[in-house]
Amino acid sequence: MNLMQSQYNDGFYSPQELQSMGFASVGDNVLLSRLARVYGASNISIGNNVRIDDFVILSGRIDIGNFVHIGAFASITGSDIGVTIKDFCSLSNHVKVLAISDDYSGETMTNPCIPLSYKDIHKYHIILEKHCIVGSGSTILPNAYLAEGVAIGAMSLVIRKTNTWGVYFGTPAKRIKERKKNLLQLEKQFLKNFKNLQGGGDKLNFSRFAS
């Protein structure tokens, strides 16, 4: 038994099982926990070298890029408007991304048990550009936009657009410092040497990088 087969047996779906789940598309070397919940797989696309951990909830239209990690207990609700997570993004444990929200003003009724004619639903396509990282317990609400290289500190609330390469923190999240771009050079080196990591293969074994 090789290391990848061991990972599937230890709690992740095998490639064959993933292909049978009805995703819009699913790439190579995807580790999806058997304890995660997927609603509307036909609306969800997953790139290559992606890891989705225990108790994650994926619902609605979601497009996940390459080299993306989604930590345990995270929840992504795309509804029919969509959430896009681009390459090299990382969502820590208990992160919530919501592309849809009720009206909290009291002018309309709320919750999924009420017909749409009695509600005022707010929907916005949420995008996380490349190299975004979202700290544990943070929430991203409709109308938020995470520009390239943005880092969101733990327990933050993102309710508006951000600018590139900044560190944001707080409720609501505010830019508190600049984020370094050194990782862009590392990205180039990593992609150049990627095949060599697996002895000439084209798949990444996550067990080699486990913390």
C-alpha positions in Angstrom: 0.0 0.0 0.0 1.5 3.4 -1.0 1.2 6.5 1.1 -1.6 8.0 -1.0 -3.7 4.8 -0.7 -3.1 4.9 3.1 -4.5 8.5 3.2 -7.7 7.4 1.4 -8.2 4.6 3.8 -7.4 6.8 6.8 -10.5 9.0 6.1 -10.4 10.6 2.6 -12.4 9.6 -0.4 -10.4 7.8 -3.1 -10.1 9.3 -6.6 -12.7 6.8 -7.9 -15.2 7.7 -5.2 -14.7 11.4 -5.9 -15.4 10.9 -9.6 -18.6 9.1 -8.8 -19.9 11.9 -6.5 -21.1 14.1 -9.4 -18.8 17.1 -9.0 -18.8 19.6 -11.9 -15.1 18.8 -12.1 -12.5 17.4 -9.8 -8.8 17.4 -10.3 -5.9 15.2 -9.3 -4.7 14.6 -5.8 -7.8 15.8 -4.0 -8.2 14.8 -0.4 -11.8 15.2 0.7 -12.6 14.0 4.2 -15.3 11.3 4.5 -16.6 13.4 7.4 -17.2 16.5 5.2 -20.6 17.3 3.8 -21.3 18.2 0.2 -24.6 19.6 -1.0 -25.1 20.1 -4.7 -21.9 18.5 -6.0 -22.8 19.3 -9.6 -22.3 23.0 -8.8 -18.8 22.5 -7.3 -15.5 22.4 -9.1 -12.3 21.4 -7.4 -8.8 21.9 -8.8 -5.6 19.9 -8.3 -3.8 19.3 -5.0 -6.6 20.3 -2.7 -7.3 19.2 0.8 -10.6 19.5 2.6 -10.7 18.4 6.2 -13.2 16.9 8.6 -16.7 18.5 9.1 -16.3 21.0 6.3 -19.6 21.9 4.7 -19.7 22.8 0.9 -23.0 24.1 -0.4 -24.1 25.7 -3.6 -21.9 27.0 -6.4 -18.3 26.8 -5.4 -15.1 27.0 -7.6 -11.9 25.9 -5.8 -8.5 26.4 -7.5 -5.2 24.5 -7.1 -3.2 24.0 -3.9 -6.1 25.1 -1.6 -6.6 23.9 1.9 -9.9 24.2 3.8 -9.6 23.4 7.5 -11.9 21.4 9.7 -15.4 22.8 10.5 -15.2 25.5 7.8 -18.4 26.2 5.9 -18.7 27.6 2.4 -22.2 28.6 1.2 -22.2 29.7 -2.4 -26.0 29.6 -3.1 -26.6 30.1 -6.8 -24.4 33.2 -7.0 -21.1 31.5 -6.1 -17.9 31.5 -4.1 -14.5 31.4 -6.0 -11.4 30.4 -4.1 -8.3 30.8 -6.3 -4.9 29.0 -6.2 -2.8 28.8 -3.0 -5.5 30.0 -0.7 -5.9 28.6 2.8 -9.0 28.7 5.1 -8.3 27.7 8.7 -10.6 25.9 11.1 -14.2 27.2 11.6 -14.0 29.8 8.8 -17.4 30.8 7.3 -17.8 32.1 3.8 -21.4 33.2 3.0 -22.4 34.5 -0.5 -26.1 34.8 0.7 -27.7 36.5 3.6 -31.2 37.4 4.9 -32.3 41.0 5.5 -31.7 41.7 9.2 -33.6 45.1 9.2 -37.0 43.6 10.2 -38.7 44.8 7.1 -39.0 41.2 5.8 -39.2 37.7 7.2 -36.1 35.4 7.4 -34.8 31.8 7.4 -35.0 29.0 4.8 -38.4 27.8 6.1 -40.1 31.0 4.7 -41.1 31.4 1.0 -39.0 33.8 -1.0 -41.9 36.2 -1.5 -41.8 37.1 2.2 -38.0 37.7 2.3 -35.3 40.0 0.9 -32.3 37.9 0.1 -28.9 39.5 -0.4 -26.5 37.7 -2.8 -23.0 38.6 -3.9 -20.4 36.5 -5.7 -17.4 36.2 -3.3 -13.9 35.9 -4.6 -10.7 35.0 -2.8 -7.9 35.8 -5.1 -4.5 33.9 -5.1 -2.5 33.6 -1.9 -5.3 34.6 0.5 -5.2 33.2 4.0 -8.1 33.4 6.4 -7.5 32.8 10.1 -9.5 30.5 12.4 -13.0 31.5 13.3 -13.3 34.4 10.7 -16.4 35.1 8.8 -16.7 36.4 5.2 -20.1 37.9 4.4 -21.7 38.9 1.1 -20.2 41.9 -0.7 -16.7 41.0 0.6 -13.8 40.6 -1.8 -10.4 39.3 -0.8 -7.8 40.8 -3.1 -4.6 38.9 -4.0 -2.3 38.2 -1.1 -4.7 39.3 1.6 -4.3 37.8 5.1 -7.3 37.8 7.5 -6.5 37.5 11.2 -8.3 35.0 13.4 -11.8 35.9 14.6 -12.3 38.7 12.0 -15.4 39.8 10.2 -15.0 40.7 6.5 -17.9 42.8 5.1 -16.3 44.8 2.4 -13.7 44.8 -0.4 -10.0 44.6 0.6 -6.9 45.8 -1.2 -4.0 43.6 -2.3 -1.2 42.4 0.0 -2.6 43.6 3.3 -3.1 42.1 6.7 -6.7 42.7 8.0 -8.0 42.1 11.5 -11.0 42.9 13.6 -14.8 43.2 13.6 -15.2 44.6 11.1 -11.8 43.8 9.6 -9.5 46.7 9.0 -6.1 46.8 7.3 -3.4 46.9 10.0 -0.2 46.3 8.1 1.3 45.4 4.8 1.9 41.7 3.9 5.2 40.7 2.4 5.4 39.4 -1.2 8.4 37.1 -0.7 6.1 34.1 -1.2 5.7 35.0 -4.9 9.3 34.1 -5.6 8.8 30.9 -3.6 5.7 30.1 -5.7 7.9 30.3 -8.8 10.5 28.0 -7.3 7.8 25.6 -6.1 6.1 25.3 -9.4 9.4 24.9 -11.2 10.4 22.0 -9.0 7.0 20.6 -8.4 7.4 17.4 -10.5 10.7 16.6 -8.8 8.9 16.6 -5.4 7.3 13.3 -6.4 10.3 11.8 -8.2 9.1 13.1 -11.6 5.4 12.5 -11.0 2.7 15.2 -11.2 1.0 14.7 -7.8 1.8 16.1 -4.4 1.8 13.8 -1.4 0.4 15.9 1.5 1.9 13.5 4.1 5.4 14.9 3.2 4.3 18.4 4.3 2.2 17.6 7.4 2.9 19.8 10.4 
